[in-house]
Amino acid sequence: TPSARDAALPAQSAGSRNAQIRVVDTFYRALAAADGKQAAALVVPAKRGLGPFNESNISKFYGSLAQPLVIRSIRPLDERRVEAKYSYRASRTPCEGTAIVETQQVSEQVLIRSIRANC
């Protein structure tokens, strides 16, 4: 008979994917709400507060958008990366964005390690 640990392995993998999608979805919802504090809390501790992951920078930029960020889709690419598609408009030119978000397990949490986006 399989042990409890063996039985939990497939669920852990699915759980990990769900955690990846959940953290990316929550992050982009925080951006849409211009909530820099919540968005920064979802980033690995070593990068929190720096540059694009600075709470006030996030709040200022996303709070000043002519059209707020709208999430189009979020899907897992592999065990560490998630693709997020979204749109927003900061000035005259709208952004139809695609971001590759790399996640990392930190203790019991899945957090955002890096984001590569086209706009």
PEURWO-V874613 format. One record per residue. RES is the residue in three letters. SS is DSSP state (a for helix, b for strand, c for the rest). Layout:
# PEURWO-V874613
RES;SS  RES;SS
This chain:
# PEURWO-V874613
THR;c  PRO;c  SER;c  ALA;a  ARG;a  ASP;a  ALA;a  ALA;a  LEU;a  PRO;a  ALA;a  GLN;a  SER;a  ALA;a  GLY;a  SER;a  ARG;a  ASN;a  ALA;a  GLN;a  ILE;a  ARG;a  VAL;a  VAL;a  ASP;a  THR;a  PHE;a  TYR;a  ARG;a  ALA;a  LEU;a  ALA;a  ALA;c  ALA;c  ASP;c  GLY;a  LYS;a  GLN;a  ALA;a  ALA;a  ALA;a  LEU;c  VAL;b  VAL;c  PRO;a  ALA;a  LYS;a  ARG;c  GLY;c  LEU;c  GLY;a  PRO;a  PHE;a  ASN;c  GLU;a  SER;a  ASN;a  ILE;a  SER;a  LYS;a  PHE;a  TYR;a  GLY;a  SER;c  LEU;c  ALA;c  GLN;b  PRO;b  LEU;b  VAL;b  ILE;b  ARG;b  SER;b  ILE;b  ARG;b  PRO;b  LEU;c  ASP;c  GLU;c  ARG;c  ARG;b  VAL;b  GLU;b  ALA;b  LYS;b  TYR;b  SER;b  TYR;b  ARG;b  ALA;c  SER;c  ARG;c  THR;c  PRO;b  CYS;b  GLU;b  GLY;b  THR;b  ALA;b  ILE;b  VAL;b  GLU;b  THR;b  GLN;b  GLN;b  VAL;b  SER;c  GLU;c  GLN;b  VAL;b  LEU;b  ILE;b  ARG;b  SER;b  ILE;b  ARG;b  ALA;b  ASN;c  CYS;c
